C-alpha cells in the first residue's frame, strides 16, 4: 500500500507541477479561453494537489497496532432472539434477549446489544399488551 501511495504522489507531483508551470508562464494548458477566476481556481487546485503529492512521497508509514477484537457474541444473540421474539413467544424471548444484552454490556457496550435490549423490552411489552387486550390467554 505504501508503494502505491508513493506512486500516486509522484503522479500528482508530475501532473500538477506541469500545470503550475503552464499557469505561471501564461501559456494555456488547454485551448479554451480562461477567465482570471478560472486561472486562479486551477492554480489553487494544482498547488493543493502538488502539496498532497509531496506529502504522499515524503511521509513515513505508521506502524500497525494489533488489537484484540472485542467479542460481540451476546449482543448478536440478543438481537437475534429479540427479532425472533417479535413473531413467536414474545414474553420469554424478550426476557432472554434482555438478559443476553445485559451480559454483553458487562463485557463491552455495543450498538448491537443496545438494539437487542430495546427490541427485547418491546417484545415483553408486546406480550403484556396482547394479554391485557385479550389477544392471548397467558402472558407466557
N, C-alpha and C positions, 0 to 999 in steps of 0.2 A: 504494500500500500504506500509506503514511503517513497519508493522509486516512482510509482505512478504520480504521486503528488509533485515530486521534483520535475518530472517531465511536463506536467501541466504548468508548473511555474515557469519553466523555460519557454514554453509555447506562449504563455501570457507576456513574458518579457519581450520576446521577439516581435509578436504582432503589435502590441501596444507601444513598444519602443519605436517601431517604424511609423505608426500612426502619429505619435508625438512629433517625430522629426518632420513629417509631412505638414502637420499643422503649424509648427513653429516657422518653417521656411515659406509658408504661404502657398504651397502647391496643393491643389485639391486632391484629396485621397480618392475621390470618385469624380465623375464628370458632372455631377449635379451642382447647381449653384447653391451655396450655403449662405445663410444669413449669419450675423455675428453671434446670435443666440445659439444657432446650430453648431457653429465652430466652437464656442465656449463649452457647450454641452459635450461635444466629442472630446475636447481637451480634458475636461474634468473626469469623464468616464475612463479615458485612456490612462490618465495619471493614477486613478484609483486602481484599475486593473493591473497597471505596472507595479504598483506598491504591493498588491496581492501576490503577484509573481515573485517579487523579491522575498516576501515572507515565506512563500512555499519553498523557495530554493534554499534559504539560509536557516530555516527553522530546525530545531533539534527534536527528534521524535521523543515522545513521552513514554515512560515505562508503563507497562500494563500491570495493574494490581489485580491479582486474582482474589475475588471474594467468594465466600461460600454462599451459594444461593439459599435464600430463606424458604423454608417449607410452607406451602400453601395447601397442604392436603386436607386439613379440617375445614378450611374455608371453601374449597371446591366441593367437598362432601356436603357442607351446609347448604350451599347454593343449589346443588343437585337435588337434595332431599326436599328443600323448600319448594322448588319448582314442581316436583312430583306431587307434593302435598297440596298444591292448588287444585288438582283434579281428583285426588284419591286420598282419603283418610287424613284430612287436614289437621285435626287436633293432635294426633300422635306424631305425624311427620313434622308439624310445626314445632312441637316441643323438642324433637330430636334435632331439627335444624338450629334452633336457638342454642341448645347445648353444644353442638359442634362449632357454632360461631364463637361461643364464649371460650371454648378450648383453643380455637385459633387465635383469639385476642390475647390469650396468655402467652403464646409464643411470639407473635408479632401481629400488628394490626394491618389488615389488608382490605382493599376495597371489595374483594370477592366475599370475604367473611362478613363485612358490613351489609352487603346486598343479601346474603343468606339470612342474616339476622332479621333484617327488615321484612323480607318475604316470609320468614318463619313466623314472625309476630302477626303478619297479615293472615297467614294460614290459620293460626289459632283463633284470631278474631272472626274469620270467616266461619269457622266451625261453631263458635259461640253464637253468632248472629243467626246462623242457619238453625240452631237448636231453639233459639228464642222465638224465631218466626214460625217454628213448627215445620220447617223443611226437612229436619232429621229427627229421629226418635231419641237419639242419645248424642251427647257431645263427643263421645268416643265411638 
